[in-house]
Amino acid sequence: MNEDGQDLLAVGGESKLEVLQRDAAVSTPEYKVIASFHIGSPITAIAWSARSKSPSRAASWFLELVVASEDKCLRRLLSSPKQQERIKLFPGGLTGHHGRINDVCFCTSETYQTHVASVGDDGFLVWNLYPRMYESEKENEENNMRLDSGPEDGDTEDEEVDQALNTDYGGGSRRRRTKVSMFYSDLNVPGRSDEAADDNEEQPVRAINYPIPFSHPLHSIAAHSSSANQFMVSDTHGTVYIIDWTKLDQEKPEGWRGHRVVELVDPRALTDHSSWGGAASWKPDDINVIGAAYGSHWCIWDTRKLHGGKPIATGMGQEYGGSRFRWSPTNTSLFAISSSSPLAGPSIKVYRTQSLDTMKELNVLPRPNRNRVRDFDWLGVAHLEDSIRAWLAIAIGRKIYFVAAGDPIPTAPDEMDY
């Protein structure tokens, strides 16, 4: 989540998604619902747009998310003070996923903030939510280059002037501004009304995608604020890839493999076919550091010390397998791993990079307990103590539990229904 949405939390259930806003006046997490979306299918992944703004940061607040669900669909969720909750369905069929969608992620850079990536059992897709905006910018660049180089053969100066006047540069004459206004209104950009849309029905997203094949099912995807053109993806067989998705050349026979920047491997997971998992996370304050959980152990890589793509540190994680690996964005020396099996109970293990041999296990509910952690995430900084206490939101059954992972002595978790 970006700086303008630190107090927001999205919670997905069996058929709906709710957006919660935290009360910053209270040191412990207390939330209220500010938006609710009916999806109609269990949610498998949630991604926040960097353009989202909390009501606490702006009167003209804006919510934008993309969610994946078990019906193999992607949906774009929108809400603002002027327009209530809207759901826009991504195009499916031959252009979408045919298997389970395991993770989704917005590009974090301003250049590509309208791009979303999704990974699943059938590969990797990059979606451009505003393809005509991107194409218009490309056309403008080409027109600028052409004007700078002078008229082409057969063109008169008058024809060049007419072309310049009819080209959209995002400002200047009234003629240009009118073109931009019509274009944005047609694309449903926030702040513009879409009178033709029915807010009570799912509306399709005008999107194009770039399919990228992989050999094995993909588990996780992440973007980093320090890189505009890279995604980190992890598969279920012990490999993590850093790829430059902007250089896809579908004409080359080697396909996407020619644009993989780095491949990181877990030798144990590659040789041990009984290993499972593939949950990976990019360290928020260091683009060179990546962590992942495979089977019962975790790995950390540093791209400054590749050593053939092998990890610089490994350790024992969840005995029955890890389902999620997440770095803390507020206290970046912390990372946490949840268990994928009910045999371990609702357990999360928290580690510090300064002392990887020591671990704090958070047993959210007393044992014996056969419930497992469905998902968890770190909360943003909404209170002065949050960067030290490092709160976790943990989904177990139909409840969310809040635990301060950074406290030296674990405290009893707060809980709320959803």
C-alpha angles and dihedrals in degrees: 000000000000127000093271093059106042093124096052128099128185118208122191123197140170095301111355145044125220128195113214129197121209124228103239092196091071123070093214119061114272118166142190128198114250100168137017128192126192108219101169095215134067111274118237102178141011131200129187122216116232087229093067116115127194121230086241091063103040139015087221092057120175134196123201125169139156119215133189122210140191092261086073092249133129120215132190114218122203135179136163139155091266097044127036126223114320129184121203119190120220116233111267134184115072093355099054142056121298096188136048114307107225104180143002132197139182119224106252100210122094090232094062103019090129091061123096127188126204131189131193147141090302100047143266131322129186113202127200106205092193105035094162091054090053093045091048091054090050091050090049091053091050092047091049091051091048093050091048091053093049131238120333121236110289094021121113124215090247090056090051091052091050090051092050092051091052095047119102112234096162097256146014119082123038088246091061095044091052090054092052092048093052091046095052093045090053091052097049096239112179112272093033123094123236105202093177093059120094107218092201094063135059108261122204120249115238094228141142124203138207110218116212119189125220131185097234137031114280122229109181142021131187140173125209127221090225094061128053098188107038137087128187114219130176129201130208095251101067106277131117119194132200106200136184099222094182093072098059110147110186091186094067116091093223088061119192097345090081089065101051104119098193136003116203120191139196103213092199094055091045093056099033107070090187090069117102140177126063100195107158137176137190116231104247097220098038122047090193095064124078129172131196142173120226119176111314097342141060133224135203124200131193114199089207087065104038101161091185092317094299121141122261092216137020133177146166113283129168112353094220096039136286122259101183135026115189134171117217112248093202100043102026095188089071129080129172137204126199127206121252095204131072087218089078092047121222094328132159123181119207123201135187121217091219090062112019092171092066121072137180116213118207111205097189094190127032117263140284092052127141096198115110133207107265092191142328139193140181118256123234125243108281097144134040093250096050098090089058100037094043101203123218125206108210124190114211120165107318096333137082118218124199117211129177100228094182096059113109090224116041113242129208110277123247115228142198134183124242 
